[in-house]
C-alpha cells in the first residue's frame, strides 16, 4: 500500500509521537489545535485529525480573532468552518480577544492569544493545545532573544511542552510543513504581518536569517534550534534552583542575601519579583533587570526603577522592594 507523500508523513509522525505521549497521561482526552488558517497550523490540524483517533484522543480546533486586521472576524469564521468540515475537527471554536498595548503589537497580540487559548482549554477540559511552530520559528525566536540581550532564557527559544501548550513540529522545517499543507489540498491564508518589515520577526525572517545562511552556509536555522535546546536545559535547571531558594517575601528581599548569591540566581530572583509585581513578561527585558541589579551593585541612594506595567523597584532600609502599579512604597 502506498503511503502519504514524505512531507505529510513527516508531519504526521511528529504529531503521532506527541499525541501518544499525551495519551499515556490523559487517555481519551480532548486536544485543541490552535489554527489561524496559515499553512503551518493547517498542516498541524490535518495531521492531528488523522492521528488523534488512532491515539485514542479527541481533537478539536480553536481560532483566535485578534480583531487587528480588517475582515478578521470573517476569516476566523472561515477557518472554523474549514476545521469543522474538510479537516474534521470537533469542536471547532473561535475566540475573540482584545489586544492591549504593553509589549508592542506582536507581544500584546501574543499575550492575548495565549491567555485565550489557555482559558478555552480549561473551559473545555482539554488536556493540551497544539501549536504549529516550526524549526524556522524557533530559529527566529532565538535571534530575537539574542537581539534583546535577555539572557539564557530568551536564547532557549520555545519549549516543546510548557503548561497546556505543546509544539509537535519544532523539529521540522517550515518548507516541509508548508509542503504538507499543500499536499493535503488546503489553500492557506498568509498573515500580512509576516511580510511587514516594520515588525521585528518579519525582518528576522526575510532579512537576518537569509543573510546568515548566505554568509555561513545552509543549516543555520537547525544549528540555532539545537543551541536553543541546550540552553533551555540549562535555563530550566537554574530556574528550578531559583524558585526553590527565592528570597523575596511579599515583594521584598534582604539586600545582603541577594548580593551573596551568584549573579545567575540573583538576576532570576529579580525577574521573578518583577513579574510578580505585575510586569508583562513580553515587555520585561534585560535592561530592566540590569536597572534593578544596579540598586544592589551600584547603590548611591538613587531613586526608584520604573518598570513595564507601572511596577517599580526601590531600595530602603537594607531591603529591595518591588511594588505593583498603584501600590504604596514600603520600607
Helices and strands as residue ranges (DSSP letters): H 6-25, E 30-34, H 39-51, G 53-55, E 58-65, H 72-82, I 83-87, E 92-96, H 104-124, E 126-130, H 135-148, H 152-155, E 161-162, E 165-166, H 174-183, G 192-195, H 200-203, I 204-208, H 209-216, H 220-245, E 252-254, H 255-260, H 263-276, H 286-297, E 305-306, G 308-310, E 312-316, E 319-323
